Amino acid sequence: MYETILVAIDGSEGSRKALQHAALLQKTCGSDLLILTVFRHHSMLEASMSMVRPDDPENMDDAMRGHAKEVAEEAKRLAAEAGATKIRAFVKSGQPARTIVKFGEEHKADLIIVGSRGLGDMQGFLLGSVSHKVTSLAKCPVMVV
């Protein structure tokens, strides 16, 4: 039914539920399971705030990328524990909804699975959730869990 399933993970409870559904579907269909974690590039304000921490020289992008890798690897482990196979995890930087959809198109995903509520910020509250944006932008089916 599905050859490639993409699940977007941000570490939230909603995205973990989406991962559980993705793992179940992957086992049933024998699809490739792609896990994607997207982090946003930090703003100049965040960069200036990092200057007050001289003991921690790591820049914000590196810290966010590191955290995103941890989230993706944890999701890969959880999917394998749920019985999924053919799992690959990826980390990308960018605007979450657009990055998820673009990644899905590039990897020919026939299904995108996202959580209904994630770790969104105030922008998500004002402009609409990532899941809503993904459903409106994607050309393939989107399952919101």
C-alpha positions in Angstrom: 0.0 0.0 0.0 2.7 2.5 1.0 6.3 2.2 -0.2 7.7 5.1 1.8 6.3 6.5 5.1 7.7 9.7 6.5 7.1 10.5 10.1 8.0 13.9 11.5 9.3 13.9 15.1 10.0 16.7 17.5 10.2 14.8 20.8 6.7 15.8 21.8 4.1 13.3 23.0 2.1 13.9 19.9 5.0 13.0 17.6 5.7 9.9 19.7 2.1 8.7 19.0 2.6 9.5 15.3 5.8 7.3 15.5 3.8 4.4 17.0 1.3 4.6 14.1 4.1 4.8 11.6 5.9 1.8 13.0 2.6 -0.3 12.9 1.9 0.7 9.3 5.5 0.1 8.3 5.3 -3.5 9.7 2.0 -4.1 7.9 3.1 -2.6 4.5 6.8 -3.5 4.6 7.5 0.2 3.6 10.6 2.2 4.1 10.3 4.3 7.3 11.9 7.7 7.2 12.1 9.7 10.5 12.6 13.4 10.2 13.4 15.9 12.9 13.5 19.6 11.8 15.1 22.3 13.9 14.8 26.0 13.2 17.8 28.3 12.6 18.2 30.5 15.6 17.5 34.3 15.4 20.0 37.1 16.0 18.3 37.6 19.4 19.2 34.1 20.4 22.7 34.5 19.1 23.1 37.6 21.3 21.8 35.7 24.3 24.4 33.0 23.8 27.1 35.7 24.3 26.2 35.9 28.0 27.3 32.2 28.5 31.1 32.3 28.1 31.4 28.8 29.6 29.3 27.3 26.8 31.0 28.4 23.5 28.7 26.2 21.4 26.6 28.2 19.0 22.8 27.8 19.0 22.6 26.0 15.6 25.1 23.4 16.8 23.2 22.9 20.1 19.9 22.6 18.3 21.3 20.3 15.7 22.7 18.1 18.4 19.4 17.9 20.2 17.6 17.2 17.0 20.0 14.3 16.3 19.3 12.9 19.8 15.5 13.1 19.2 15.9 11.4 15.8 18.1 8.6 17.1 15.7 8.0 20.0 12.8 7.8 17.6 14.7 5.3 15.4 15.4 3.2 18.5 11.7 3.3 19.6 10.5 2.4 16.1 12.8 -0.6 16.1 11.6 -1.7 19.5 8.0 -1.5 18.1 9.1 -4.0 15.4 9.7 -1.6 12.5 12.5 -2.3 10.0 14.0 -0.4 7.1 14.3 2.7 9.3 16.4 5.8 8.5 16.5 8.9 10.6 17.3 12.4 9.3 17.8 15.9 10.7 17.2 19.1 8.7 17.2 22.8 9.4 14.4 25.0 8.3 10.8 26.0 8.7 9.2 22.8 9.9 6.1 22.3 7.7 7.8 23.3 4.5 10.9 21.3 5.3 8.8 18.2 6.1 6.8 18.5 2.8 9.9 19.2 0.7 11.8 16.2 2.3 8.7 14.0 1.6 8.7 15.0 -2.0 12.5 14.5 -2.4 12.2 11.0 -0.9 9.0 10.1 -2.7 7.0 9.5 0.4 3.5 8.2 -0.2 2.4 9.0 3.3 3.4 11.7 5.8 2.5 11.1 9.5 2.6 14.0 12.0 1.4 14.5 15.5 -1.5 16.8 16.0 0.3 18.8 18.7 4.0 19.3 18.9 6.5 21.5 20.7 5.4 24.5 18.7 6.2 28.1 19.6 4.2 31.3 19.7 4.4 31.5 15.9 2.7 28.2 15.6 -0.1 29.6 17.8 -0.5 32.7 15.7 -0.1 31.2 12.2 -1.5 27.7 12.7 0.1 24.4 13.7 2.7 22.5 11.8 0.3 19.6 11.2 -2.2 21.9 9.7 0.4 23.4 7.3 1.7 20.0 6.3 -1.8 18.9 5.4 -2.4 22.0 3.3 1.1 21.8 1.5 1.6 18.1 0.9 0.7 16.4 -2.4 0.6 13.0 -0.8 -1.8 11.8 2.0 -1.1 13.1 5.5 -2.1 11.3 8.7 -2.5 13.5 11.7 -2.3 11.5 15.0 
